Amino acid sequence: MTTPNVVVHRDADVLAKAVAARIITRLVDVQSATGSASLVLTGGSVGIATLAAIADTPARDAVDWRHLDIWWGDERFLPTGDPERNETGARKALLDHVDLDPDRVHVMRGPDSGMTAEESAEAYAAELRAASRPEDHGPVPAFDVMLLGMGPDAHVASLFPGLPALYDTRPVVAVHGSPKPPPTRISLTLPAIQAAREVWVVAAGEEKSGAVRLALSDSGPVQVPAAGARGRGRTLFLLDRAAATKIPPGLGRLASP
């Protein structure tokens, strides 16, 4: 796994705008080289603010949205359109405002699909497997960018410290008994996260600072899931100043005064 690079921005607003600019640049570069790209989305306040910042900038038109695959790192097992679903927030912030190919928006299905959480996870794993190419060397596409938020407990996606999902080698699992509501979720596992070419962990707020410190240390991912959030080619921890207050001196690069 790659060693994380840490970039620190002034505050959460600047962070969201900076991550938005990074995403646009990365997607344009990948599409220029290969014709298409893939992006894994996250929820949370900074994740949704980042998508809104993409929607608000004219630079979004540089992306060929019809040739972009959208995936999710996790989803709350709630009906389509529920305001608590990551999909709902992403659609409102960005996806409904750009010309996406609906067949390339890969949604984790909720209970209104008639599936159980386990069946939804299996269906998403099958969709990932179908999208994987021989050069990806596994049952998951080598995502070009995977965005991950991080909780104060260092959880990423819906991988919470100590839960069985952290031991699972399948690419997608149903999560029951989440300490953060709702209790039932669908999540990519660490092997699926680590299949990504680039993993970007985005965190803002002083309440995340302890988790950031642990995630950048030698902690094990069972107790500190974010410590296992690493990309094949690159790992970024994109932080605001408040979230970076407990990292070792000299580890982060201040990107905005």
Backbone as JSON, one array per atom type, in Angstrom:
{
  "sequence": "MTTPNVVVHRDADVLAKAVAARIITRLVDVQSATGSASLVLTGGSVGIATLAAIADTPARDAVDWRHLDIWWGDERFLPTGDPERNETGARKALLDHVDLDPDRVHVMRGPDSGMTAEESAEAYAAELRAASRPEDHGPVPAFDVMLLGMGPDAHVASLFPGLPALYDTRPVVAVHGSPKPPPTRISLTLPAIQAAREVWVVAAGEEKSGAVRLALSDSGPVQVPAAGARGRGRTLFLLDRAAATKIPPGLGRLASP",
  "N": [[0.84, -1.19, 0.0], [0.37, 2.33, -0.56], [2.22, 5.07, 0.85], [0.69, 7.61, 2.74], [0.17, 10.92, 1.46], [-0.12, 14.12, 2.87], [-2.2, 16.88, 2.8], [-2.97, 20.09, 3.81], [-5.61, 22.31, 4.27], [-7.02, 25.64, 4.72], [-9.65, 25.85, 5.92], [-12.87, 24.17, 6.26], [-14.5, 24.94, 4.12], [-12.72, 25.9, 2.14], [-11.31, 23.55, 1.84], [-13.26, 21.78, 0.7], [-13.67, 23.04, -1.8], [-11.11, 22.87, -2.86], [-10.72, 20.1, -3.04], [-12.71, 19.53, -4.89], [-11.65, 20.81, -7.15], [-9.37, 19.23, -7.51], [-10.54, 16.77, -8.14], [-11.81, 17.29, -10.6], [-9.57, 17.9, -12.19], [-8.16, 15.47, -12.06], [-10.02, 13.63, -13.21], [-10.28, 14.67, -15.81], [-7.66, 14.34, -16.73], [-7.41, 11.52, -16.66], [-9.45, 10.74, -18.42], [-8.53, 11.92, -20.75], [-6.39, 10.3, -21.28], [-7.42, 7.68, -21.41], [-10.08, 7.68, -22.22], [-12.28, 7.21, -20.58], [-13.42, 7.31, -17.13], [-13.44, 6.58, -13.57], [-15.18, 7.16, -10.53], [-15.48, 7.08, -7.09], [-17.89, 7.81, -4.72], [-18.51, 9.52, -1.6], [-20.42, 10.1, 1.41], [-21.49, 12.42, 3.94], [-20.75, 15.66, 5.41], [-18.55, 17.15, 4.29], [-18.02, 15.63, 2.04], [-20.4, 15.9, 0.51], [-20.41, 18.67, 0.25], [-18.18, 18.98, -1.33], [-19.05, 17.85, -3.77], [-21.06, 19.68, -4.37], [-19.48, 21.91, -4.78], [-18.15, 21.17, -7.1], [-20.32, 21.22, -8.86], [-20.8, 23.94, -8.88], [-18.74, 25.21, -10.21], [-17.54, 26.5, -13.32], [-15.58, 24.94, -14.46], [-16.37, 22.34, -14.34], [-17.39, 21.55, -16.74], [-15.32, 20.63, -18.2], [-15.08, 17.97, -17.77], [-15.93, 14.87, -19.2], [-18.85, 13.85, -18.74], [-20.54, 11.85, -19.64], [-18.93, 9.71, -20.01], [-18.16, 8.68, -17.58], [-17.94, 6.6, -14.79], [-19.85, 6.24, -11.93], [-19.58, 5.32, -8.61], [-20.31, 4.08, -5.27], [-18.87, 4.23, -2.0], [-20.15, 3.39, 0.26], [-23.48, 2.85, 1.59], [-26.5, 3.86, 3.19], [-28.89, 1.55, 4.24], [-31.61, 2.2, 3.12], [-34.79, 3.34, 1.75], [-35.03, 4.25, -1.76], [-34.5, 7.64, -2.49], [-34.7, 8.49, 0.12], [-33.79, 11.0, 2.42], [-31.54, 10.52, 3.96], [-29.91, 8.84, 2.56], [-26.76, 8.38, 0.94], [-26.73, 8.5, -1.83], [-28.96, 10.14, -2.4], [-28.17, 12.66, -1.41], [-25.93, 13.1, -3.06], [-27.07, 13.21, -5.6], [-28.65, 15.51, -5.41], [-26.72, 17.46, -4.9], [-24.9, 17.3, -7.08], [-25.15, 15.21, -9.14], [-27.63, 15.35, -10.47], [-27.28, 17.57, -11.98], [-25.54, 17.34, -14.04], [-24.64, 15.82, -17.21], [-24.94, 12.78, -17.05], [-24.49, 9.3, -17.95], [-27.1, 7.26, -17.29], [-26.81, 4.49, -17.0], [-24.3, 4.23, -16.08], [-24.2, 5.03, -13.53], [-23.86, 3.68, -10.56], [-25.75, 2.36, -8.28], [-26.18, 1.49, -4.86], [-28.57, -0.71, -3.82], [-31.66, -0.28, -1.98], [-34.08, -1.26, 0.62], [-36.51, -1.01, -0.74], [-36.13, -2.21, -3.12], [-36.79, -4.78, -2.83], [-34.89, -6.45, -1.97], [-32.86, -8.05, 0.55], [-30.42, -6.71, 2.87], [-28.1, -8.23, 2.61], [-28.49, -9.39, 0.1], [-28.48, -7.11, -1.48], [-25.83, -6.29, -1.14], [-24.53, -8.45, -2.36], [-25.48, -8.13, -4.97], [-24.3, -5.71, -5.68], [-21.63, -6.4, -5.55], [-21.56, -8.17, -7.7], [-22.04, -6.39, -9.77], [-19.74, -4.81, -9.65], [-17.87, -6.77, -10.27], [-18.59, -7.35, -12.9], [-17.82, -5.0, -14.11], [-15.12, -5.03, -13.85], [-11.91, -5.3, -15.34], [-9.48, -7.35, -17.14], [-6.95, -6.24, -16.61], [-7.3, -5.15, -14.15], [-6.92, -7.04, -12.24], [-8.52, -8.46, -10.37], [-11.71, -8.77, -8.56], [-12.82, -6.27, -8.59], [-13.11, -3.05, -10.06], [-10.22, -1.04, -10.82], [-10.51, 1.67, -9.4], [-10.37, 5.08, -10.42], [-10.43, 7.37, -8.79], [-11.08, 7.27, -5.4], [-13.13, 8.61, -3.1], [-13.19, 9.14, 0.36], [-14.81, 9.78, 3.37], [-14.16, 10.39, 6.88], [-14.82, 9.31, 10.14], [-14.99, 10.52, 13.61], [-14.29, 8.31, 15.05], [-12.54, 7.08, 13.43], [-13.69, 5.6, 11.39], [-14.22, 4.52, 8.01], [-16.04, 4.64, 4.92], [-18.62, 2.36, 5.59], [-17.26, 1.0, 7.54], [-16.71, 0.24, 10.63], [-14.85, 0.54, 13.69], [-13.72, -2.57, 14.91], [-15.89, -4.11, 13.99], [-17.3, -7.03, 12.29], [-17.11, -6.71, 9.48], [-14.61, -5.7, 8.89], [-12.91, -7.8, 8.78], [-13.63, -9.12, 6.56], [-13.22, -10.58, 3.37], [-14.63, -10.38, 1.06], [-15.74, -8.17, -1.61], [-17.9, -6.44, -1.08], [-20.12, -5.86, 1.6], [-22.93, -6.47, 3.79], [-23.65, -4.44, 6.53], [-24.43, -4.71, 9.86], [-25.79, -3.43, 12.91], [-24.5, -0.97, 13.09], [-22.75, 1.58, 14.83], [-23.47, 4.12, 14.34], [-26.41, 5.68, 13.35], [-28.29, 5.0, 10.3], [-28.73, 1.58, 11.52], [-28.27, -0.48, 9.67], [-26.38, -1.07, 6.81], [-24.71, -0.87, 3.59], [-21.51, -1.69, 2.42], [-18.35, -1.13, 0.83], [-15.49, -3.2, 1.29], [-12.24, -3.33, 2.95], [-10.39, -4.66, 1.12], [-11.59, -3.99, -1.35], [-11.49, -1.21, -1.29], [-8.73, -0.86, -1.28], [-8.14, -1.62, -3.84], [-8.35, 0.56, -5.45], [-6.9, 2.98, -7.64], [-6.25, 5.53, -6.71], [-6.73, 6.72, -3.47], [-8.5, 9.01, -1.6], [-8.7, 10.46, 1.42], [-10.84, 12.49, 3.1], [-11.17, 14.97, 5.49], [-12.53, 17.08, 7.98], [-12.53, 19.35, 10.73], [-12.01, 19.67, 14.28], [-12.79, 17.54, 15.86], [-12.11, 15.34, 14.43], [-9.4, 15.11, 14.61], [-7.9, 13.41, 16.34], [-8.48, 10.9, 15.26], [-7.37, 11.22, 12.73], [-4.65, 11.39, 13.38], [-4.2, 8.78, 14.38], [-4.83, 7.29, 12.09], [-2.74, 7.9, 10.45], [-0.67, 6.75, 11.65], [0.99, 3.76, 12.86], [-1.18, 2.17, 13.33], [-3.45, -0.64, 13.51], [-5.85, -1.72, 11.06], [-8.22, -2.9, 11.99], [-8.99, -1.79, 14.42], [-8.61, 0.85, 13.75], [-9.98, 1.77, 11.16], [-9.45, 3.65, 9.07], [-6.73, 3.56, 8.83], [-6.28, 1.54, 7.09], [-7.06, 2.53, 4.69], [-5.89, 2.87, 1.8], [-4.44, 3.56, -1.36], [-3.57, 1.95, -4.5], [-1.79, 3.31, -6.17], [-1.61, 5.89, -5.15], [-2.15, 7.72, -2.16], [-4.01, 10.1, -0.51], [-4.39, 12.3, 2.21], [-6.59, 14.66, 2.78], [-7.09, 17.54, 4.39], [-8.58, 19.9, 6.72], [-7.29, 22.67, 8.68], [-8.09, 22.3, 11.33], [-8.61, 19.55, 11.58], [-6.08, 18.63, 11.27], [-4.58, 19.14, 13.51], [-3.32, 17.37, 15.29], [-1.47, 15.84, 13.98], [1.89, 14.63, 13.39], [4.54, 17.07, 13.52], [5.54, 18.59, 10.48], [4.56, 16.62, 8.84], [2.32, 17.24, 7.27], [1.44, 19.22, 4.39], [0.89, 22.61, 4.03], [-1.6, 23.93, 2.14], [-3.02, 26.24, 1.73], [-2.89, 29.59, 2.81]],
  "CA": [[0.0, 0.0, 0.0], [1.15, 3.55, -0.67], [2.34, 5.95, 2.02], [-0.16, 8.79, 2.5], [0.58, 12.32, 1.41], [-1.06, 14.92, 3.64], [-2.33, 18.27, 2.36], [-3.81, 20.79, 4.79], [-6.22, 23.56, 3.8], [-7.34, 26.59, 5.8], [-10.89, 25.53, 6.62], [-13.68, 23.16, 5.57], [-15.0, 25.48, 2.85], [-11.6, 25.86, 1.2], [-11.03, 22.12, 1.6], [-14.23, 21.24, -0.26], [-13.4, 23.62, -3.11], [-9.83, 22.34, -3.35], [-10.94, 18.7, -3.43], [-13.47, 19.6, -6.13], [-10.72, 21.12, -8.24], [-8.53, 18.05, -7.71], [-11.34, 15.74, -8.81], [-11.98, 17.68, -12.0], [-8.27, 17.73, -12.87], [-7.85, 14.04, -12.16], [-10.91, 12.99, -14.17], [-9.91, 15.13, -17.15], [-6.4, 13.69, -17.11], [-7.66, 10.1, -16.94], [-10.25, 10.63, -19.65], [-7.67, 12.26, -21.88], [-5.5, 9.17, -21.53], [-8.09, 6.39, -21.62], [-11.41, 7.85, -22.78], [-13.3, 7.15, -19.55], [-12.87, 7.36, -15.78], [-14.34, 6.11, -12.53], [-15.13, 7.96, -9.31], [-16.25, 6.52, -5.98], [-18.35, 8.92, -3.91], [-18.77, 9.35, -0.19], [-21.4, 11.03, 1.96], [-20.93, 13.31, 4.93], [-20.87, 17.09, 5.1], [-17.5, 17.6, 3.38], [-18.21, 14.91, 0.78], [-21.48, 16.53, -0.26], [-19.97, 20.03, -0.07], [-17.26, 18.84, -2.46], [-19.86, 17.66, -4.97], [-21.72, 20.96, -4.66], [-18.45, 22.81, -5.32], [-17.97, 20.79, -8.51], [-21.48, 21.72, -9.61], [-20.8, 25.41, -8.91], [-17.63, 25.77, -10.98], [-17.61, 26.28, -14.78], [-14.6, 23.93, -14.85], [-17.0, 21.01, -14.39], [-17.68, 21.21, -18.13], [-14.15, 19.99, -18.8], [-15.25, 16.53, -17.59], [-16.87, 14.18, -20.09], [-19.69, 13.17, -17.77], [-21.15, 10.66, -20.25], [-17.96, 8.63, -19.97], [-17.71, 8.57, -16.19], [-18.65, 5.66, -13.93], [-20.02, 6.69, -10.54], [-19.81, 4.26, -7.63], [-20.35, 4.55, -3.89], [-18.12, 3.44, -1.04], [-21.11, 2.79, 1.18], [-24.82, 3.42, 1.52], [-27.44, 3.49, 4.24], [-29.89, 0.64, 3.66], [-32.87, 2.94, 3.22], [-35.45, 3.37, 0.43], [-34.64, 5.24, -2.76], [-35.02, 8.98, -2.24], [-34.61, 8.86, 1.53], [-32.8, 12.07, 2.55], [-30.34, 10.05, 4.64], [-29.07, 8.06, 1.66], [-25.68, 9.09, 0.27], [-27.15, 8.73, -3.21], [-29.88, 11.28, -2.45], [-27.37, 13.88, -1.26], [-25.07, 13.26, -4.23], [-27.9, 13.63, -6.73], [-29.06, 16.89, -5.19], [-25.55, 18.35, -4.96], [-24.17, 17.29, -8.35], [-25.46, 14.27, -10.22], [-28.79, 15.8, -11.23], [-26.94, 18.8, -12.69], [-24.6, 17.04, -15.12], [-25.18, 14.89, -18.2], [-24.42, 11.44, -16.82], [-25.15, 8.15, -18.53], [-27.73, 6.57, -16.15], [-26.31, 3.13, -16.86], [-22.97, 4.27, -15.46], [-24.37, 5.45, -12.13], [-24.01, 2.38, -9.94], [-26.38, 2.63, -6.99], [-26.43, 0.4, -3.91], [-30.02, -0.75, -3.7], [-32.24, -0.29, -0.65], [-35.12, -2.25, 0.86], [-37.6, -0.89, -1.7], [-35.82, -3.08, -4.26], [-37.22, -6.13, -2.49], [-33.72, -7.21, -1.54], [-32.3, -7.88, 1.88], [-29.13, -6.03, 2.83], [-27.13, -9.19, 2.09], [-28.71, -9.52, -1.34], [-28.02, -5.86, -2.09], [-24.36, -6.34, -1.17], [-24.14, -9.43, -3.39], [-25.77, -7.55, -6.28], [-23.29, -4.69, -5.96], [-20.39, -7.12, -5.84], [-21.69, -8.68, -9.06], [-21.9, -5.25, -10.68], [-18.32, -4.49, -9.65], [-17.19, -7.85, -10.98], [-18.88, -7.18, -14.33], [-17.1, -3.83, -14.61], [-13.69, -5.24, -13.71], [-11.22, -5.72, -16.55], [-8.34, -8.22, -16.81], [-5.83, -5.49, -16.07], [-7.59, -4.76, -12.77], [-6.36, -8.13, -11.42], [-9.38, -8.81, -9.26], [-13.16, -8.67, -8.78], [-13.22, -4.88, -8.41], [-12.37, -2.15, -10.94], [-9.2, -0.19, -10.21], [-11.13, 2.99, -9.44], [-9.41, 6.16, -10.63], [-10.43, 8.14, -7.54], [-12.03, 6.88, -4.37], [-13.29, 9.57, -2.01], [-13.64, 8.58, 1.63], [-14.83, 10.59, 4.57], [-13.67, 9.67, 8.06], [-15.5, 9.71, 11.36], [-14.13, 10.72, 14.78], [-13.83, 6.98, 15.49], [-11.67, 6.62, 12.34], [-14.34, 4.73, 10.41], [-14.32, 4.95, 6.62], [-17.22, 3.97, 4.35], [-19.35, 1.92, 6.78], [-16.37, 0.07, 8.24], [-16.55, 0.79, 11.96], [-13.85, -0.21, 14.46], [-14.05, -3.81, 15.58], [-17.0, -4.87, 13.43], [-16.87, -8.16, 11.45], [-16.83, -6.34, 8.1], [-13.2, -5.4, 8.72], [-12.21, -9.05, 8.54], [-14.24, -9.76, 5.4], [-12.44, -10.45, 2.14], [-15.51, -10.08, -0.06], [-15.63, -6.74, -1.94], [-19.03, -5.67, -0.56], [-20.8, -6.59, 2.67], [-23.96, -5.84, 4.59], [-23.19, -4.09, 7.87], [-25.51, -4.65, 10.83], [-25.36, -2.94, 14.21], [-23.65, 0.21, 12.99], [-22.89, 2.47, 15.99], [-24.01, 5.38, 13.84], [-27.64, 5.33, 12.62], [-29.1, 3.82, 10.59], [-27.88, 0.45, 11.9], [-28.0, -1.4, 8.56], [-25.73, -0.37, 5.72], [-23.95, -1.64, 2.61], [-20.2, -1.05, 2.38], [-17.15, -1.76, 0.3], [-14.56, -3.65, 2.31], [-10.88, -2.82, 2.74], [-9.79, -5.11, -0.15], [-12.14, -3.22, -2.48], [-10.92, 0.15, -1.19], [-7.31, -0.92, -1.65], [-8.03, -1.86, -5.27], [-8.39, 1.85, -6.14], [-5.61, 3.57, -8.01], [-6.02, 6.62, -5.78], [-7.66, 6.87, -2.35], [-8.43, 10.34, -0.99], [-9.45, 10.57, 2.67], [-11.14, 13.91, 3.29], [-11.66, 15.15, 6.86], [-12.53, 18.45, 8.49], [-13.04, 19.52, 12.09], [-11.1, 19.25, 15.34], [-13.22, 16.26, 16.41], [-11.49, 14.28, 13.62], [-7.95, 15.21, 14.69], [-7.34, 12.21, 16.94], [-8.6, 9.82, 14.28], [-6.38, 11.47, 11.68], [-3.34, 11.0, 13.92], [-4.14, 7.32, 14.42], [-4.86, 6.76, 10.73], [-1.44, 8.13, 9.82], [0.33, 6.05, 12.46], [1.11, 2.34, 12.53], [-2.33, 1.48, 13.9], [-4.05, -1.68, 12.69], [-7.13, -1.28, 10.5], [-9.4, -3.44, 12.67], [-9.39, -0.78, 15.39], [-8.53, 2.16, 13.09], [-10.21, 1.42, 9.74], [-8.84, 4.59, 8.13], [-5.34, 3.17, 8.64], [-6.26, 0.62, 5.95], [-7.54, 3.23, 3.49], [-4.69, 3.16, 1.01], [-4.59, 3.28, -2.77], [-2.47, 1.23, -5.15], [-0.81, 4.23, -6.75], [-1.49, 7.14, -4.41], [-3.07, 7.95, -1.06], [-3.99, 11.48, -0.03], [-5.22, 12.76, 3.31], [-6.91, 16.06, 2.48], [-7.59, 17.96, 5.69], [-8.53, 21.31, 7.09], [-6.34, 22.87, 9.76], [-8.59, 21.76, 12.59], [-8.44, 18.1, 11.57], [-4.65, 18.32, 11.2], [-3.88, 19.69, 14.69], [-2.59, 16.36, 16.06], [-0.51, 15.06, 13.19], [3.27, 15.0, 13.72], [5.05, 18.24, 12.81], [6.22, 18.35, 9.22], [3.94, 15.58, 8.02], [1.38, 17.83, 6.32], [1.82, 20.4, 3.6], [-0.17, 23.62, 4.07], [-1.87, 24.31, 0.76], [-3.62, 27.57, 1.65], [-2.47, 30.38, 3.97]],
  "C": [[0.88, 1.25, 0.0], [1.16, 4.32, 0.64], [1.52, 7.21, 1.78], [0.63, 10.08, 2.37], [-0.51, 13.15, 2.08], [-1.04, 16.36, 3.13], [-3.35, 18.96, 3.26], [-4.3, 22.11, 4.19], [-6.75, 24.37, 4.98], [-8.56, 26.19, 6.61], [-11.71, 24.58, 5.75], [-14.17, 23.66, 4.22], [-13.91, 25.45, 1.78], [-11.25, 24.42, 0.85], [-11.97, 21.55, 0.54], [-13.97, 21.75, -1.68], [-12.11, 23.07, -3.71], [-9.98, 20.89, -3.8], [-11.73, 18.65, -4.74], [-12.56, 19.86, -7.32], [-9.81, 19.93, -8.55], [-9.28, 16.97, -8.5], [-11.47, 16.06, -10.29], [-10.68, 17.45, -12.77], [-7.94, 16.26, -13.09], [-8.72, 13.35, -13.21], [-10.57, 13.4, -15.6], [-8.64, 14.44, -17.62], [-6.62, 12.22, -17.47], [-8.44, 9.93, -18.23], [-9.44, 10.97, -20.89], [-6.79, 11.08, -22.28], [-6.23, 7.91, -21.96], [-9.49, 6.49, -22.21], [-12.53, 7.79, -21.76], [-12.62, 7.17, -18.19], [-13.9, 6.84, -14.8], [-14.09, 6.89, -11.25], [-16.03, 7.31, -8.27], [-16.59, 7.66, -5.02], [-18.53, 8.52, -2.45], [-19.86, 10.33, 0.24], [-20.74, 11.97, 2.95], [-20.93, 14.75, 4.47], [-19.81, 17.55, 4.11], [-17.64, 16.9, 2.03], [-19.27, 15.55, -0.09], [-21.1, 17.95, -0.64], [-19.0, 20.02, -1.25], [-18.03, 18.68, -3.77], [-20.57, 18.95, -5.36], [-20.72, 21.95, -5.25], [-18.13, 22.46, -6.77], [-19.1, 21.36, -9.36], [-21.41, 23.23, -9.82], [-19.71, 26.01, -9.78], [-17.81, 25.51, -12.47], [-16.63, 25.2, -15.25], [-15.19, 22.54, -14.92], [-17.24, 20.57, -15.83], [-16.49, 20.6, -18.84], [-14.24, 18.47, -18.69], [-16.24, 16.0, -18.61], [-17.76, 13.29, -19.22], [-20.33, 11.91, -18.33], [-20.23, 9.46, -20.2], [-17.31, 8.53, -18.59], [-18.58, 7.55, -15.46], [-18.65, 6.19, -12.51], [-20.35, 5.47, -9.68], [-19.93, 4.88, -6.25], [-19.53, 3.63, -3.0], [-19.01, 2.76, -0.02], [-22.45, 3.47, 1.0], [-25.63, 2.97, 2.72], [-28.54, 2.65, 3.61], [-31.28, 1.21, 3.93], [-33.49, 3.04, 1.83], [-34.9, 4.47, -0.47], [-35.3, 6.58, -2.46], [-35.0, 9.4, -0.8], [-33.52, 9.91, 1.7], [-31.52, 11.64, 3.24], [-29.43, 9.21, 3.75], [-27.97, 8.94, 1.05], [-26.04, 9.42, -1.17], [-28.01, 9.98, -3.32], [-29.1, 12.58, -2.36], [-26.51, 14.15, -2.48], [-25.86, 13.74, -5.44], [-28.27, 15.11, -6.59], [-27.9, 17.86, -5.38], [-24.94, 18.43, -6.34], [-24.81, 16.46, -9.44], [-26.65, 14.67, -11.07], [-28.5, 17.02, -12.09], [-25.94, 18.59, -13.82], [-25.16, 15.92, -15.98], [-24.53, 13.52, -18.07], [-25.17, 10.41, -17.65], [-25.77, 7.37, -17.36], [-27.22, 5.16, -15.93], [-24.94, 3.07, -16.2], [-23.01, 4.86, -14.05], [-24.77, 4.2, -11.35], [-24.46, 2.55, -8.49], [-26.45, 1.36, -6.15], [-27.91, 0.4, -3.57], [-30.49, -0.89, -2.25], [-33.36, -1.3, -0.51], [-36.3, -2.16, -0.1], [-37.35, -1.69, -2.97], [-36.35, -4.49, -4.04], [-36.08, -7.01, -2.01], [-33.49, -7.05, -0.04], [-30.97, -7.13, 1.75], [-28.05, -6.96, 2.26], [-27.27, -9.35, 0.58], [-28.27, -8.27, -2.08], [-26.51, -5.85, -2.2], [-23.88, -7.3, -2.26], [-24.37, -8.87, -4.8], [-24.73, -6.5, -6.65], [-21.95, -5.34, -6.27], [-20.41, -7.68, -7.26], [-21.51, -7.57, -10.09], [-20.43, -4.81, -10.77], [-17.54, -5.52, -10.46], [-17.38, -7.71, -12.49], [-18.11, -6.02, -14.93], [-15.59, -4.0, -14.56], [-13.11, -5.78, -15.02], [-10.02, -6.6, -16.19], [-7.18, -7.47, -16.17], [-6.06, -5.02, -14.63], [-7.15, -5.83, -11.77], [-7.22, -8.45, -10.2], [-10.84, -8.57, -9.55], [-13.7, -7.25, -8.66], [-12.46, -4.02, -9.4], [-11.3, -1.38, -10.15], [-9.68, 1.26, -10.33], [-10.06, 4.08, -9.6], [-9.3, 7.07, -9.41], [-11.49, 7.56, -6.62], [-12.01, 7.93, -3.27], [-13.79, 8.84, -0.77], [-13.7, 9.69, 2.67], [-14.3, 9.76, 5.72], [-14.38, 10.21, 9.29], [-14.53, 9.93, 12.5], [-13.62, 9.41, 15.37], [-12.92, 6.33, 14.46], [-12.35, 5.64, 11.4], [-14.28, 5.37, 9.02], [-15.38, 4.08, 5.96], [-18.12, 3.6, 5.52], [-18.58, 0.81, 7.48], [-16.02, 0.69, 9.59], [-15.6, -0.07, 12.78], [-14.43, -1.46, 15.12], [-15.17, -4.63, 14.98], [-16.5, -5.96, 12.46], [-16.5, -7.78, 10.02], [-15.35, -6.08, 7.84], [-12.36, -6.65, 8.48], [-12.63, -9.69, 7.22], [-13.42, -9.51, 4.15], [-13.3, -10.28, 0.9], [-15.44, -8.59, -0.38], [-16.72, -5.87, -1.32], [-19.73, -6.5, 0.5], [-21.98, -5.78, 3.2], [-23.41, -5.62, 6.0], [-24.41, -3.97, 8.77], [-24.95, -4.14, 12.16], [-24.39, -1.79, 14.13], [-23.84, 1.1, 14.22], [-23.44, 3.84, 15.63], [-25.26, 5.05, 13.04], [-27.56, 5.75, 11.15], [-28.21, 2.59, 10.83], [-27.5, -0.48, 10.77], [-27.48, -0.61, 7.36], [-25.11, -1.37, 4.74], [-22.6, -0.94, 2.47], [-19.21, -1.85, 1.55], [-16.27, -2.17, 1.47], [-13.16, -3.09, 2.03], [-10.23, -3.37, 1.47], [-10.31, -4.34, -1.36], [-11.6, -1.8, -2.48], [-9.48, 0.14, -1.69], [-7.08, -1.28, -3.11], [-7.97, -0.56, -6.06], [-6.99, 2.33, -6.51], [-5.26, 4.7, -7.04], [-7.12, 6.62, -4.73], [-7.42, 8.23, -1.72], [-9.31, 10.34, 0.25], [-9.6, 12.05, 2.99], [-11.76, 14.08, 4.68], [-11.52, 16.6, 7.28], [-13.07, 18.46, 9.92], [-12.11, 18.96, 13.15], [-11.48, 17.89, 15.93], [-12.65, 15.08, 15.62], [-9.98, 14.18, 13.86], [-7.29, 13.98, 15.3], [-7.37, 11.03, 16.0], [-7.59, 9.98, 13.16], [-5.0, 11.02, 12.16], [-3.18, 9.48, 13.93], [-4.07, 6.72, 13.03], [-3.53, 6.93, 10.02], [-0.31, 7.48, 10.61], [0.41, 4.59, 12.0], [-0.05, 1.53, 13.1], [-2.85, 0.41, 12.95], [-5.44, -1.29, 12.24], [-8.37, -1.85, 11.18], [-9.91, -2.44, 13.71], [-9.38, 0.63, 14.82], [-8.72, 1.93, 11.6], [-9.53, 2.35, 8.74], [-7.36, 4.3, 7.91], [-5.19, 2.17, 7.49], [-6.72, 1.25, 4.66], [-6.34, 3.7, 2.69], [-4.95, 2.77, -0.44], [-3.38, 2.56, -3.34], [-1.37, 2.19, -5.59], [-0.59, 5.48, -5.93], [-2.54, 7.18, -3.3], [-2.9, 9.38, -0.59], [-4.87, 11.59, 1.2], [-5.38, 14.26, 3.13], [-7.69, 16.6, 3.67], [-7.75, 19.47, 5.77], [-7.61, 21.43, 8.31], [-6.79, 22.23, 11.06], [-8.38, 20.25, 12.67], [-6.98, 17.7, 11.62], [-3.89, 18.7, 12.46], [-3.05, 18.67, 15.44], [-1.64, 15.5, 15.24], [0.9, 15.51, 13.54], [3.74, 16.2, 12.92], [5.8, 17.84, 11.54], [5.6, 17.32, 8.33], [3.05, 16.18, 6.94], [1.95, 19.01, 5.58], [0.65, 21.37, 3.58], [-0.39, 24.16, 2.67], [-2.48, 25.7, 0.64], [-3.31, 28.34, 2.93], [-3.66, 30.74, 4.85]]
}
